[in-house]
Amino acid sequence: MRQVGWMLLVVVVLAASTGCLIPMYSGDPIRRAQELIYTSEDLRAITDEWERIWFLDQPSHMTPYRTHGGIL
């Protein structure tokens, strides 16, 4: 009988939680929006850093069209 009670308690606790047992973001909408902005900025910074390490952020000297090259 105790096992059934414990199993029922575990099922109720797991059914009551949405997603994870420990939520990643705050329940307050304003604070949650701020946390999401910080998270997305961190991910954006990772891609910028990756491009900087591999020199992908350097300007390209190849132009898609011909330029005159002289003084116009």
PDB file of N, H, CA, C and O in Angstrom:
ATOM      1  N   MET A   1       0.820  -1.193   0.000  1.00  0.00           N
ATOM      2  CA  MET A   1       0.000   0.000   0.000  1.00  0.00           C
ATOM      3  C   MET A   1       0.866   1.260   0.000  1.00  0.00           C
ATOM      4  O   MET A   1       0.530   2.256  -0.642  1.00  0.00           O
ATOM      5  N   ARG A   2       1.995   1.206   0.733  1.00  0.00           N
ATOM      6  H   ARG A   2       2.269   0.398   1.254  1.00  0.00           H
ATOM      7  CA  ARG A   2       2.884   2.362   0.766  1.00  0.00           C
ATOM      8  C   ARG A   2       3.492   2.648  -0.606  1.00  0.00           C
ATOM      9  O   ARG A   2       3.645   3.805  -0.998  1.00  0.00           O
ATOM     10  N   GLN A   3       3.830   1.602  -1.317  1.00  0.00           N
ATOM     11  H   GLN A   3       3.706   0.662  -0.998  1.00  0.00           H
ATOM     12  CA  GLN A   3       4.419   1.792  -2.641  1.00  0.00           C
ATOM     13  C   GLN A   3       3.441   2.481  -3.578  1.00  0.00           C
ATOM     14  O   GLN A   3       3.832   3.339  -4.369  1.00  0.00           O
ATOM     15  N   VAL A   4       2.186   2.112  -3.491  1.00  0.00           N
ATOM     16  H   VAL A   4       1.869   1.414  -2.849  1.00  0.00           H
ATOM     17  CA  VAL A   4       1.168   2.749  -4.324  1.00  0.00           C
ATOM     18  C   VAL A   4       1.044   4.224  -3.950  1.00  0.00           C
ATOM     19  O   VAL A   4       0.909   5.077  -4.827  1.00  0.00           O
ATOM     20  N   GLY A   5       1.089   4.527  -2.668  1.00  0.00           N
ATOM     21  H   GLY A   5       1.199   3.834  -1.955  1.00  0.00           H
ATOM     22  CA  GLY A   5       1.014   5.922  -2.210  1.00  0.00           C
ATOM     23  C   GLY A   5       2.205   6.738  -2.699  1.00  0.00           C
ATOM     24  O   GLY A   5       2.044   7.866  -3.166  1.00  0.00           O
ATOM     25  N   TRP A   6       3.394   6.165  -2.588  1.00  0.00           N
ATOM     26  H   TRP A   6       3.524   5.250  -2.208  1.00  0.00           H
ATOM     27  CA  TRP A   6       4.590   6.868  -3.073  1.00  0.00           C
ATOM     28  C   TRP A   6       4.546   7.064  -4.589  1.00  0.00           C
ATOM     29  O   TRP A   6       4.889   8.131  -5.097  1.00  0.00           O
ATOM     30  N   MET A   7       4.126   6.037  -5.292  1.00  0.00           N
ATOM     31  H   MET A   7       3.847   5.169  -4.880  1.00  0.00           H
ATOM     32  CA  MET A   7       4.024   6.148  -6.750  1.00  0.00           C
ATOM     33  C   MET A   7       3.002   7.216  -7.142  1.00  0.00           C
ATOM     34  O   MET A   7       3.239   7.990  -8.070  1.00  0.00           O
ATOM     35  N   LEU A   8       1.879   7.260  -6.446  1.00  0.00           N
ATOM     36  H   LEU A   8       1.686   6.631  -5.693  1.00  0.00           H
ATOM     37  CA  LEU A   8       0.863   8.265  -6.707  1.00  0.00           C
ATOM     38  C   LEU A   8       1.396   9.670  -6.425  1.00  0.00           C
ATOM     39  O   LEU A   8       1.120  10.602  -7.180  1.00  0.00           O
ATOM     40  N   LEU A   9       2.154   9.824  -5.341  1.00  0.00           N
ATOM     41  H   LEU A   9       2.378   9.067  -4.727  1.00  0.00           H
ATOM     42  CA  LEU A   9       2.755  11.103  -5.003  1.00  0.00           C
ATOM     43  C   LEU A   9       3.755  11.546  -6.074  1.00  0.00           C
ATOM     44  O   LEU A   9       3.773  12.716  -6.456  1.00  0.00           O
ATOM     45  N   VAL A  10       4.577  10.630  -6.554  1.00  0.00           N
ATOM     46  H   VAL A  10       4.562   9.679  -6.244  1.00  0.00           H
ATOM     47  CA  VAL A  10       5.553  10.943  -7.604  1.00  0.00           C
ATOM     48  C   VAL A  10       4.843  11.350  -8.891  1.00  0.00           C
ATOM     49  O   VAL A  10       5.257  12.303  -9.552  1.00  0.00           O
ATOM     50  N   VAL A  11       3.789  10.646  -9.248  1.00  0.00           N
ATOM     51  H   VAL A  11       3.452   9.872  -8.712  1.00  0.00           H
ATOM     52  CA  VAL A  11       3.034  10.972 -10.458  1.00  0.00           C
ATOM     53  C   VAL A  11       2.405  12.358 -10.336  1.00  0.00           C
ATOM     54  O   VAL A  11       2.425  13.125 -11.299  1.00  0.00           O
ATOM     55  N   VAL A  12       1.850  12.693  -9.182  1.00  0.00           N
ATOM     56  H   VAL A  12       1.833  12.070  -8.400  1.00  0.00           H
ATOM     57  CA  VAL A  12       1.231  14.000  -8.987  1.00  0.00           C
ATOM     58  C   VAL A  12       2.279  15.110  -9.069  1.00  0.00           C
ATOM     59  O   VAL A  12       2.035  16.148  -9.686  1.00  0.00           O
ATOM     60  N   VAL A  13       3.436  14.899  -8.454  1.00  0.00           N
ATOM     61  H   VAL A  13       3.634  14.056  -7.953  1.00  0.00           H
ATOM     62  CA  VAL A  13       4.491  15.915  -8.486  1.00  0.00           C
ATOM     63  C   VAL A  13       5.002  16.107  -9.910  1.00  0.00           C
ATOM     64  O   VAL A  13       5.190  17.242 -10.346  1.00  0.00           O
ATOM     65  N   LEU A  14       5.229  15.022 -10.636  1.00  0.00           N
ATOM     66  H   LEU A  14       5.076  14.100 -10.281  1.00  0.00           H
ATOM     67  CA  LEU A  14       5.719  15.134 -12.005  1.00  0.00           C
ATOM     68  C   LEU A  14       4.673  15.716 -12.944  1.00  0.00           C
ATOM     69  O   LEU A  14       5.018  16.428 -13.888  1.00  0.00           O
ATOM     70  N   ALA A  15       3.405  15.426 -12.702  1.00  0.00           N
ATOM     71  H   ALA A  15       3.124  14.848 -11.936  1.00  0.00           H
ATOM     72  CA  ALA A  15       2.353  15.968 -13.554  1.00  0.00           C
ATOM     73  C   ALA A  15       2.142  17.453 -13.291  1.00  0.00           C
ATOM     74  O   ALA A  15       1.755  18.194 -14.195  1.00  0.00           O
ATOM     75  N   ALA A  16       2.391  17.895 -12.063  1.00  0.00           N
ATOM     76  H   ALA A  16       2.705  17.294 -11.328  1.00  0.00           H
ATOM     77  CA  ALA A  16       2.186  19.299 -11.719  1.00  0.00           C
ATOM     78  C   ALA A  16       3.284  20.190 -12.281  1.00  0.00           C
ATOM     79  O   ALA A  16       3.058  21.373 -12.537  1.00  0.00           O
ATOM     80  N   SER A  17       4.475  19.625 -12.473  1.00  0.00           N
ATOM     81  H   SER A  17       4.659  18.664 -12.265  1.00  0.00           H
ATOM     82  CA  SER A  17       5.568  20.454 -12.992  1.00  0.00           C
ATOM     83  C   SER A  17       5.451  20.560 -14.506  1.00  0.00           C
ATOM     84  O   SER A  17       5.105  19.592 -15.183  1.00  0.00           O
ATOM     85  N   THR A  18       5.741  21.732 -15.019  1.00  0.00           N
ATOM     86  H   THR A  18       6.022  22.518 -14.469  1.00  0.00           H
ATOM     87  CA  THR A  18       5.684  21.931 -16.458  1.00  0.00           C
ATOM     88  C   THR A  18       7.096  21.984 -16.998  1.00  0.00           C
ATOM     89  O   THR A  18       7.862  22.876 -16.631  1.00  0.00           O
ATOM     90  N   GLY A  19       7.450  21.073 -17.840  1.00  0.00           N
ATOM     91  H   GLY A  19       6.828  20.349 -18.138  1.00  0.00           H
ATOM     92  CA  GLY A  19       8.784  21.049 -18.429  1.00  0.00           C
ATOM     93  C   GLY A  19       9.781  20.382 -17.516  1.00  0.00           C
ATOM     94  O   GLY A  19       9.923  19.160 -17.541  1.00  0.00           O
ATOM     95  N   CYS A  20      10.472  21.158 -16.713  1.00  0.00           N
ATOM     96  H   CYS A  20      10.357  22.151 -16.693  1.00  0.00           H
ATOM     97  CA  CYS A  20      11.516  20.640 -15.829  1.00  0.00           C
ATOM     98  C   CYS A  20      11.082  20.777 -14.384  1.00  0.00           C
ATOM     99  O   CYS A  20      10.141  21.504 -14.064  1.00  0.00           O
ATOM    100  N   LEU A  21      11.783  20.067 -13.519  1.00  0.00           N
ATOM    101  H   LEU A  21      12.548  19.476 -13.778  1.00  0.00           H
ATOM    102  CA  LEU A  21      11.502  20.224 -12.092  1.00  0.00           C
ATOM    103  C   LEU A  21      12.000  21.575 -11.599  1.00  0.00           C
ATOM    104  O   LEU A  21      11.371  22.196 -10.742  1.00  0.00           O
ATOM    105  N   ILE A  22      13.145  22.040 -12.144  1.00  0.00           N
ATOM    106  H   ILE A  22      13.656  21.536 -12.840  1.00  0.00           H
ATOM    107  CA  ILE A  22      13.684  23.346 -11.791  1.00  0.00           C
ATOM    108  C   ILE A  22      13.620  24.215 -13.049  1.00  0.00           C
ATOM    109  O   ILE A  22      14.344  23.951 -14.009  1.00  0.00           O
ATOM    110  N   PRO A  23      12.775  25.238 -13.064  1.00  0.00           N
ATOM    111  CA  PRO A  23      12.647  26.055 -14.271  1.00  0.00           C
ATOM    112  C   PRO A  23      13.925  26.860 -14.538  1.00  0.00           C
ATOM    113  O   PRO A  23      14.599  27.307 -13.610  1.00  0.00           O
ATOM    114  N   MET A  24      14.242  27.035 -15.824  1.00  0.00           N
ATOM    115  H   MET A  24      13.694  26.672 -16.579  1.00  0.00           H
ATOM    116  CA  MET A  24      15.456  27.745 -16.198  1.00  0.00           C
ATOM    117  C   MET A  24      15.277  29.254 -16.064  1.00  0.00           C
ATOM    118  O   MET A  24      16.218  29.954 -15.690  1.00  0.00           O
ATOM    119  N   TYR A  25      14.089  29.759 -16.363  1.00  0.00           N
ATOM    120  H   TYR A  25      13.325  29.190 -16.667  1.00  0.00           H
ATOM    121  CA  TYR A  25      13.835  31.191 -16.343  1.00  0.00           C
ATOM    122  C   TYR A  25      12.844  31.533 -15.243  1.00  0.00           C
ATOM    123  O   TYR A  25      12.114  30.672 -14.754  1.00  0.00           O
ATOM    124  N   SER A  26      12.832  32.793 -14.865  1.00  0.00           N
ATOM    125  H   SER A  26      13.426  33.493 -15.262  1.00  0.00           H
ATOM    126  CA  SER A  26      11.973  33.277 -13.801  1.00  0.00           C
ATOM    127  C   SER A  26      10.497  33.219 -14.208  1.00  0.00           C
ATOM    128  O   SER A  26      10.173  33.191 -15.396  1.00  0.00           O
ATOM    129  N   GLY A  27       9.629  33.203 -13.234  1.00  0.00           N
ATOM    130  H   GLY A  27       9.892  33.226 -12.269  1.00  0.00           H
ATOM    131  CA  GLY A  27       8.194  33.204 -13.503  1.00  0.00           C
ATOM    132  C   GLY A  27       7.653  34.595 -13.786  1.00  0.00           C
ATOM    133  O   GLY A  27       6.593  34.737 -14.396  1.00  0.00           O
ATOM    134  N   ASP A  28       8.378  35.629 -13.346  1.00  0.00           N
ATOM    135  H   ASP A  28       9.239  35.513 -12.851  1.00  0.00           H
ATOM    136  CA  ASP A  28       7.981  37.006 -13.597  1.00  0.00           C
ATOM    137  C   ASP A  28       8.219  37.347 -15.062  1.00  0.00           C
ATOM    138  O   ASP A  28       9.344  37.200 -15.542  1.00  0.00           O
ATOM    139  N   PRO A  29       7.188  37.802 -15.797  1.00  0.00           N
ATOM    140  CA  PRO A  29       7.358  38.049 -17.239  1.00  0.00           C
ATOM    141  C   PRO A  29       8.428  39.085 -17.570  1.00  0.00           C
ATOM    142  O   PRO A  29       9.147  38.926 -18.556  1.00  0.00           O
ATOM    143  N   ILE A  30       8.547  40.129 -16.776  1.00  0.00           N
ATOM    144  H   ILE A  30       7.963  40.258 -15.975  1.00  0.00           H
ATOM    145  CA  ILE A  30       9.541  41.170 -17.067  1.00  0.00           C
ATOM    146  C   ILE A  30      10.945  40.627 -16.864  1.00  0.00           C
ATOM    147  O   ILE A  30      11.826  40.828 -17.699  1.00  0.00           O
ATOM    148  N   ARG A  31      11.143  39.945 -15.760  1.00  0.00           N
ATOM    149  H   ARG A  31      10.427  39.782 -15.081  1.00  0.00           H
ATOM    150  CA  ARG A  31      12.474  39.376 -15.489  1.00  0.00           C
ATOM    151  C   ARG A  31      12.807  38.262 -16.477  1.00  0.00           C
ATOM    152  O   ARG A  31      13.960  38.127 -16.884  1.00  0.00           O
ATOM    153  N   ARG A  32      11.814  37.460 -16.868  1.00  0.00           N
ATOM    154  H   ARG A  32      10.877  37.570 -16.537  1.00  0.00           H
ATOM    155  CA  ARG A  32      12.029  36.393 -17.840  1.00  0.00           C
ATOM    156  C   ARG A  32      12.453  36.960 -19.189  1.00  0.00           C
ATOM    157  O   ARG A  32      13.336  36.403 -19.841  1.00  0.00           O
ATOM    158  N   ALA A  33      11.833  38.067 -19.617  1.00  0.00           N
ATOM    159  H   ALA A  33      11.116  38.520 -19.087  1.00  0.00           H
ATOM    160  CA  ALA A  33      12.219  38.705 -20.877  1.00  0.00           C
ATOM    161  C   ALA A  33      13.656  39.194 -20.802  1.00  0.00           C
ATOM    162  O   ALA A  33      14.409  39.061 -21.767  1.00  0.00           O
ATOM    163  N   GLN A  34      14.041  39.755 -19.669  1.00  0.00           N
ATOM    164  H   GLN A  34      13.429  39.863 -18.885  1.00  0.00           H
ATOM    165  CA  GLN A  34      15.419  40.224 -19.493  1.00  0.00           C
ATOM    166  C   GLN A  34      16.398  39.045 -19.542  1.00  0.00           C
ATOM    167  O   GLN A  34      17.461  39.157 -20.152  1.00  0.00           O
ATOM    168  N   GLU A  35      16.058  37.936 -18.917  1.00  0.00           N
ATOM    169  H   GLU A  35      15.194  37.845 -18.421  1.00  0.00           H
ATOM    170  CA  GLU A  35      16.928  36.755 -18.947  1.00  0.00           C
ATOM    171  C   GLU A  35      17.043  36.194 -20.369  1.00  0.00           C
ATOM    172  O   GLU A  35      18.124  35.770 -20.779  1.00  0.00           O
ATOM    173  N   LEU A  36      15.949  36.190 -21.115  1.00  0.00           N
ATOM    174  H   LEU A  36      15.071  36.534 -20.782  1.00  0.00           H
ATOM    175  CA  LEU A  36      16.001  35.711 -22.494  1.00  0.00           C
ATOM    176  C   LEU A  36      16.862  36.613 -23.367  1.00  0.00           C
ATOM    177  O   LEU A  36      17.582  36.127 -24.239  1.00  0.00           O
ATOM    178  N   ILE A  37      16.796  37.915 -23.141  1.00  0.00           N
ATOM    179  H   ILE A  37      16.212  38.310 -22.432  1.00  0.00           H
ATOM    180  CA  ILE A  37      17.647  38.840 -23.899  1.00  0.00           C
ATOM    181  C   ILE A  37      19.106  38.586 -23.579  1.00  0.00           C
ATOM    182  O   ILE A  37      19.941  38.557 -24.483  1.00  0.00           O
ATOM    183  N   TYR A  38      19.427  38.403 -22.306  1.00  0.00           N
ATOM    184  H   TYR A  38      18.749  38.427 -21.572  1.00  0.00           H
ATOM    185  CA  TYR A  38      20.821  38.130 -21.928  1.00  0.00           C
ATOM    186  C   TYR A  38      21.303  36.832 -22.556  1.00  0.00           C
ATOM    187  O   TYR A  38      22.438  36.752 -23.024  1.00  0.00           O
ATOM    188  N   THR A  39      20.453  35.821 -22.569  1.00  0.00           N
ATOM    189  H   THR A  39      19.531  35.886 -22.189  1.00  0.00           H
ATOM    190  CA  THR A  39      20.843  34.534 -23.148  1.00  0.00           C
ATOM    191  C   THR A  39      21.085  34.670 -24.646  1.00  0.00           C
ATOM    192  O   THR A  39      22.070  34.146 -25.166  1.00  0.00           O
ATOM    193  N   SER A  40      20.194  35.370 -25.342  1.00  0.00           N
ATOM    194  H   SER A  40      19.394  35.796 -24.920  1.00  0.00           H
ATOM    195  CA  SER A  40      20.370  35.499 -26.780  1.00  0.00           C
ATOM    196  C   SER A  40      21.589  36.353 -27.109  1.00  0.00           C
ATOM    197  O   SER A  40      22.260  36.104 -28.111  1.00  0.00           O
ATOM    198  N   GLU A  41      21.888  37.362 -26.279  1.00  0.00           N
ATOM    199  H   GLU A  41      21.343  37.565 -25.466  1.00  0.00           H
ATOM    200  CA  GLU A  41      23.081  38.172 -26.511  1.00  0.00           C
ATOM    201  C   GLU A  41      24.339  37.336 -26.321  1.00  0.00           C
ATOM    202  O   GLU A  41      25.310  37.512 -27.056  1.00  0.00           O
ATOM    203  N   ASP A  42      24.338  36.428 -25.347  1.00  0.00           N
ATOM    204  H   ASP A  42      23.548  36.285 -24.749  1.00  0.00           H
ATOM    205  CA  ASP A  42      25.494  35.563 -25.146  1.00  0.00           C
ATOM    206  C   ASP A  42      25.711  34.663 -26.357  1.00  0.00           C
ATOM    207  O   ASP A  42      26.850  34.459 -26.779  1.00  0.00           O
ATOM    208  N   LEU A  43      24.641  34.126 -26.915  1.00  0.00           N
ATOM    209  H   LEU A  43      23.716  34.292 -26.572  1.00  0.00           H
ATOM    210  CA  LEU A  43      24.775  33.260 -28.080  1.00  0.00           C
ATOM    211  C   LEU A  43      25.242  34.050 -29.291  1.00  0.00           C
ATOM    212  O   LEU A  43      26.014  33.533 -30.098  1.00  0.00           O
ATOM    213  N   ARG A  44      24.793  35.286 -29.436  1.00  0.00           N
ATOM    214  H   ARG A  44      24.166  35.707 -28.780  1.00  0.00           H
ATOM    215  CA  ARG A  44      25.230  36.127 -30.538  1.00  0.00           C
ATOM    216  C   ARG A  44      26.711  36.462 -30.391  1.00  0.00           C
ATOM    217  O   ARG A  44      27.438  36.528 -31.382  1.00  0.00           O
ATOM    218  N   ALA A  45      27.155  36.671 -29.159  1.00  0.00           N
ATOM    219  H   ALA A  45      26.565  36.617 -28.354  1.00  0.00           H
ATOM    220  CA  ALA A  45      28.563  36.975 -28.918  1.00  0.00           C
ATOM    221  C   ALA A  45      29.447  35.787 -29.267  1.00  0.00           C
ATOM    222  O   ALA A  45      30.580  35.976 -29.710  1.00  0.00           O
ATOM    223  N   ILE A  46      28.953  34.571 -29.077  1.00  0.00           N
ATOM    224  H   ILE A  46      28.033  34.418 -28.717  1.00  0.00           H
ATOM    225  CA  ILE A  46      29.738  33.381 -29.419  1.00  0.00           C
ATOM    226  C   ILE A  46      29.991  33.334 -30.918  1.00  0.00           C
ATOM    227  O   ILE A  46      31.110  33.036 -31.336  1.00  0.00           O
ATOM    228  N   THR A  47      28.991  33.617 -31.733  1.00  0.00           N
ATOM    229  H   THR A  47      28.082  33.859 -31.394  1.00  0.00           H
ATOM    230  CA  THR A  47      29.197  33.584 -33.184  1.00  0.00           C
ATOM    231  C   THR A  47      30.124  34.704 -33.636  1.00  0.00           C
ATOM    232  O   THR A  47      30.936  34.504 -34.539  1.00  0.00           O
ATOM    233  N   ASP A  48      30.016  35.879 -33.024  1.00  0.00           N
ATOM    234  H   ASP A  48      29.356  36.042 -32.290  1.00  0.00           H
ATOM    235  CA  ASP A  48      30.937  36.967 -33.366  1.00  0.00           C
ATOM    236  C   ASP A  48      32.369  36.595 -33.005  1.00  0.00           C
ATOM    237  O   ASP A  48      33.298  36.879 -33.762  1.00  0.00           O
ATOM    238  N   GLU A  49      32.548  35.968 -31.863  1.00  0.00           N
ATOM    239  H   GLU A  49      31.794  35.737 -31.249  1.00  0.00           H
ATOM    240  CA  GLU A  49      33.893  35.555 -31.444  1.00  0.00           C
ATOM    241  C   GLU A  49      34.451  34.495 -32.396  1.00  0.00           C
ATOM    242  O   GLU A  49      35.633  34.527 -32.740  1.00  0.00           O
ATOM    243  N   TRP A  50      33.604  33.558 -32.818  1.00  0.00           N
ATOM    244  H   TRP A  50      32.644  33.532 -32.538  1.00  0.00           H
ATOM    245  CA  TRP A  50      34.033  32.513 -33.749  1.00  0.00           C
ATOM    246  C   TRP A  50      34.488  33.127 -35.074  1.00  0.00           C
ATOM    247  O   TRP A  50      35.508  32.715 -35.627  1.00  0.00           O
ATOM    248  N   GLU A  51      33.744  34.103 -35.587  1.00  0.00           N
ATOM    249  H   GLU A  51      32.915  34.437 -35.138  1.00  0.00           H
ATOM    250  CA  GLU A  51      34.130  34.766 -36.832  1.00  0.00           C
ATOM    251  C   GLU A  51      35.425  35.548 -36.663  1.00  0.00           C
ATOM    252  O   GLU A  51      36.238  35.607 -37.585  1.00  0.00           O
ATOM    253  N   ARG A  52      35.622  36.144 -35.498  1.00  0.00           N
ATOM    254  H   ARG A  52      34.962  36.096 -34.748  1.00  0.00           H
ATOM    255  CA  ARG A  52      36.849  36.899 -35.262  1.00  0.00           C
ATOM    256  C   ARG A  52      38.057  35.968 -35.197  1.00  0.00           C
ATOM    257  O   ARG A  52      39.121  36.308 -35.715  1.00  0.00           O
ATOM    258  N   ILE A  53      37.910  34.802 -34.570  1.00  0.00           N
ATOM    259  H   ILE A  53      37.046  34.526 -34.150  1.00  0.00           H
ATOM    260  CA  ILE A  53      39.026  33.852 -34.450  1.00  0.00           C
ATOM    261  C   ILE A  53      39.433  33.342 -35.822  1.00  0.00           C
ATOM    262  O   ILE A  53      40.627  33.231 -36.099  1.00  0.00           O
ATOM    263  N   TRP A  54      38.478  33.029 -36.686  1.00  0.00           N
ATOM    264  H   TRP A  54      37.508  33.119 -36.461  1.00  0.00           H
ATOM    265  CA  TRP A  54      38.781  32.468 -38.004  1.00  0.00           C
ATOM    266  C   TRP A  54      38.903  33.537 -39.089  1.00  0.00           C
ATOM    267  O   TRP A  54      38.915  33.217 -40.277  1.00  0.00           O
ATOM    268  N   PHE A  55      38.994  34.809 -38.681  1.00  0.00           N
ATOM    269  H   PHE A  55      38.985  35.068 -37.715  1.00  0.00           H
ATOM    270  CA  PHE A  55      39.167  35.936 -39.596  1.00  0.00           C
ATOM    271  C   PHE A  55      38.056  36.003 -40.650  1.00  0.00           C
ATOM    272  O   PHE A  55      38.308  36.365 -41.799  1.00  0.00           O
ATOM    273  N   LEU A  56      36.849  35.659 -40.262  1.00  0.00           N
ATOM    274  H   LEU A  56      36.644  35.364 -39.328  1.00  0.00           H
ATOM    275  CA  LEU A  56      35.722  35.736 -41.179  1.00  0.00           C
ATOM    276  C   LEU A  56      35.078  37.117 -41.168  1.00  0.00           C
ATOM    277  O   LEU A  56      34.240  37.425 -42.015  1.00  0.00           O
ATOM    278  N   ASP A  57      35.472  37.946 -40.206  1.00  0.00           N
ATOM    279  H   ASP A  57      36.153  37.696 -39.518  1.00  0.00           H
ATOM    280  CA  ASP A  57      34.872  39.271 -40.112  1.00  0.00           C
ATOM    281  C   ASP A  57      35.674  40.324 -40.864  1.00  0.00           C
ATOM    282  O   ASP A  57      35.353  41.510 -40.797  1.00  0.00           O
ATOM    283  N   GLN A  58      36.710  39.903 -41.577  1.00  0.00           N
ATOM    284  H   GLN A  58      36.971  38.939 -41.631  1.00  0.00           H
ATOM    285  CA  GLN A  58      37.526  40.847 -42.337  1.00  0.00           C
ATOM    286  C   GLN A  58      36.781  41.272 -43.603  1.00  0.00           C
ATOM    287  O   GLN A  58      36.010  40.491 -44.160  1.00  0.00           O
ATOM    288  N   PRO A  59      37.006  42.490 -44.052  1.00  0.00           N
ATOM    289  CA  PRO A  59      36.319  42.928 -45.275  1.00  0.00           C
ATOM    290  C   PRO A  59      36.867  42.202 -46.500  1.00  0.00           C
ATOM    291  O   PRO A  59      38.059  41.909 -46.586  1.00  0.00           O
ATOM    292  N   SER A  60      35.984  41.923 -47.433  1.00  0.00           N
ATOM    293  H   SER A  60      35.016  42.161 -47.364  1.00  0.00           H
ATOM    294  CA  SER A  60      36.383  41.257 -48.662  1.00  0.00           C
ATOM    295  C   SER A  60      36.861  42.305 -49.663  1.00  0.00           C
ATOM    296  O   SER A  60      36.216  43.337 -49.848  1.00  0.00           O
ATOM    297  N   HIS A  61      38.002  42.031 -50.309  1.00  0.00           N
ATOM    298  H   HIS A  61      38.525  41.193 -50.159  1.00  0.00           H
ATOM    299  CA  HIS A  61      38.539  42.959 -51.286  1.00  0.00           C
ATOM    300  C   HIS A  61      38.070  42.620 -52.702  1.00  0.00           C
ATOM    301  O   HIS A  61      38.373  43.335 -53.657  1.00  0.00           O
ATOM    302  N   MET A  62      37.338  41.536 -52.818  1.00  0.00           N
ATOM    303  H   MET A  62      37.092  40.955 -52.042  1.00  0.00           H
ATOM    304  CA  MET A  62      36.797  41.177 -54.127  1.00  0.00           C
ATOM    305  C   MET A  62      35.443  41.859 -54.284  1.00  0.00           C
ATOM    306  O   MET A  62      34.572  41.717 -53.425  1.00  0.00           O
ATOM    307  N   THR A  63      35.264  42.587 -55.357  1.00  0.00           N
ATOM    308  H   THR A  63      35.971  42.702 -56.054  1.00  0.00           H
ATOM    309  CA  THR A  63      33.997  43.270 -55.584  1.00  0.00           C
ATOM    310  C   THR A  63      33.170  42.481 -56.591  1.00  0.00           C
ATOM    311  O   THR A  63      33.730  41.870 -57.502  1.00  0.00           O
ATOM    312  N   PRO A  64      31.866  42.482 -56.447  1.00  0.00           N
ATOM    313  CA  PRO A  64      31.035  41.749 -57.400  1.00  0.00           C
ATOM    314  C   PRO A  64      30.917  42.482 -58.738  1.00  0.00           C
ATOM    315  O   PRO A  64      30.346  41.930 -59.678  1.00  0.00           O
ATOM    316  N   TYR A  65      31.434  43.697 -58.854  1.00  0.00           N
ATOM    317  H   TYR A  65      31.899  44.145 -58.090  1.00  0.00           H
ATOM    318  CA  TYR A  65      31.365  44.451 -60.107  1.00  0.00           C
ATOM    319  C   TYR A  65      32.710  45.161 -60.331  1.00  0.00           C
ATOM    320  O   TYR A  65      33.475  45.369 -59.390  1.00  0.00           O
ATOM    321  N   ARG A  66      32.972  45.511 -61.537  1.00  0.00           N
ATOM    322  H   ARG A  66      32.350  45.341 -62.302  1.00  0.00           H
ATOM    323  CA  ARG A  66      34.236  46.194 -61.862  1.00  0.00           C
ATOM    324  C   ARG A  66      34.184  47.636 -61.374  1.00  0.00           C
ATOM    325  O   ARG A  66      33.155  48.304 -61.470  1.00  0.00           O
ATOM    326  N   THR A  67      35.291  48.093 -60.859  1.00  0.00           N
ATOM    327  H   THR A  67      36.127  47.550 -60.780  1.00  0.00           H
ATOM    328  CA  THR A  67      35.407  49.497 -60.460  1.00  0.00           C
ATOM    329  C   THR A  67      36.421  50.189 -61.373  1.00  0.00           C
ATOM    330  O   THR A  67      37.274  49.539 -61.978  1.00  0.00           O
ATOM    331  N   HIS A  68      36.319  51.475 -61.460  1.00  0.00           N
ATOM    332  H   HIS A  68      35.627  52.003 -60.969  1.00  0.00           H
ATOM    333  CA  HIS A  68      37.192  52.231 -62.379  1.00  0.00           C
ATOM    334  C   HIS A  68      38.622  52.260 -61.838  1.00  0.00           C
ATOM    335  O   HIS A  68      39.570  52.035 -62.590  1.00  0.00           O
ATOM    336  N   GLY A  69      38.785  52.533 -60.552  1.00  0.00           N
ATOM    337  H   GLY A  69      38.015  52.716 -59.941  1.00  0.00           H
ATOM    338  CA  GLY A  69      40.105  52.557 -59.959  1.00  0.00           C
ATOM    339  C   GLY A  69      40.802  53.892 -60.088  1.00  0.00           C
ATOM    340  O   GLY A  69      41.814  54.109 -59.421  1.00  0.00           O
ATOM    341  N   GLY A  70      40.314  54.784 -60.906  1.00  0.00           N
ATOM    342  H   GLY A  70      39.493  54.608 -61.448  1.00  0.00           H
ATOM    343  CA  GLY A  70      40.937  56.084 -61.082  1.00  0.00           C
ATOM    344  C   GLY A  70      40.124  57.170 -60.430  1.00  0.00           C
ATOM    345  O   GLY A  70      39.103  56.901 -59.797  1.00  0.00           O
ATOM    346  N   ILE A  71      40.568  58.382 -60.582  1.00  0.00           N
ATOM    347  H   ILE A  71      41.397  58.601 -61.096  1.00  0.00           H
ATOM    348  CA  ILE A  71      39.862  59.514 -60.026  1.00  0.00           C
ATOM    349  C   ILE A  71      38.754  59.911 -61.009  1.00  0.00           C
ATOM    350  O   ILE A  71      39.029  60.183 -62.177  1.00  0.00           O
ATOM    351  N   LEU A  72      37.554  59.942 -60.554  1.00  0.00           N
ATOM    352  H   LEU A  72      37.331  59.720 -59.605  1.00  0.00           H
ATOM    353  CA  LEU A  72      36.424  60.302 -61.423  1.00  0.00           C
ATOM    354  C   LEU A  72      36.080  61.758 -61.321  1.00  0.00           C
ATOM    355  O   LEU A  72      35.155  62.223 -61.987  1.00  0.00           O
TER     356      LEU A  72
END
